[in-house]
């Protein structure tokens, strides 16, 4: 099991034959592309090949209540991110025992 970032890059390095430094650079580039794509619009869908889709939606502002005092409060608009897994990826995860 890979439980730390360093372990992830070590395993990736073993499987690809590339150095951890090169893989770190590649990963940072992928991260930057995803962040730019997600921040390019209010609502966006970014495809992560063989994994799924990263969807960003804007939740409208609404009136909520403080559960302790029952006072009405205005909750501002917020951007929310959701990862929808690819069907084949889900099946791979569910079939592992």
C-alpha positions in Angstrom: 0.0 0.0 0.0 1.2 3.5 -0.8 0.5 5.7 2.1 3.0 8.6 1.5 3.9 10.8 -1.4 7.5 9.6 -1.4 6.3 6.0 -1.7 4.1 6.9 -4.6 7.0 8.5 -6.5 9.3 5.6 -5.7 6.8 3.0 -7.0 6.2 5.2 -10.1 9.9 5.4 -10.7 10.4 1.6 -10.5 7.5 1.0 -12.9 8.6 3.6 -15.5 12.4 3.6 -15.2 12.3 7.4 -14.9 13.9 9.3 -12.0 11.9 10.5 -9.1 13.0 14.1 -9.9 11.6 13.8 -13.5 8.4 12.2 -12.3 7.9 15.0 -9.7 8.3 17.5 -12.5 5.8 15.7 -14.7 3.3 15.4 -11.8 3.7 19.1 -11.0 2.9 19.9 -14.7 -0.2 17.7 -14.6 -1.3 19.4 -11.4 -0.8 22.9 -12.9 -2.8 21.9 -16.0 -5.7 20.6 -13.9 -5.7 23.7 -11.7 -5.7 26.1 -14.7 -8.5 24.1 -16.3 -10.6 24.1 -13.1 -10.1 27.8 -12.5 -10.7 28.9 -16.2 -14.5 29.1 -15.8 -17.2 29.4 -13.0 -18.4 25.9 -13.8 -16.1 23.5 -15.6 -15.5 19.8 -16.4 -11.9 18.6 -16.6 -11.4 15.1 -18.0 -8.8 13.0 -16.2 -8.1 10.2 -18.7 -8.8 6.7 -17.4 -9.8 8.1 -14.0 -12.9 10.3 -14.5 -14.1 13.8 -14.6 -13.5 16.7 -12.2 -16.5 18.9 -12.1 -16.7 22.3 -10.6 -20.0 23.9 -9.9 -21.0 27.2 -8.2 -23.5 26.8 -5.4 -25.9 29.7 -5.2 -26.0 31.8 -2.1 -28.8 30.9 0.3 -30.2 31.8 3.7 -29.3 29.3 6.4 -29.8 29.1 10.1 -27.3 29.0 13.0 -28.3 25.7 14.8 -27.5 27.1 18.2 -29.3 30.4 18.1 -31.7 29.8 15.1 -30.5 33.1 13.8 -30.8 33.5 10.0 -27.5 33.9 8.2 -26.6 34.5 4.6 -24.4 31.7 3.2 -22.3 33.1 0.3 -22.0 31.5 -3.1 -19.3 28.8 -3.1 -17.5 26.7 -5.7 -17.7 23.0 -5.1 -15.5 20.3 -6.7 -16.7 16.7 -7.4 -14.8 13.8 -8.9 -17.0 11.4 -11.0 -15.1 8.2 -11.5 -14.9 6.5 -14.9 -17.0 3.3 -15.1 -14.1 1.1 -15.9 -12.1 2.6 -13.0 -15.0 2.0 -10.6 -15.3 -1.6 -11.8 -11.5 -2.1 -11.3 -11.8 -0.8 -7.7 -14.9 -2.9 -6.9 -13.4 -6.1 -8.2 -10.3 -6.0 -6.1 -10.6 -8.2 -3.0 
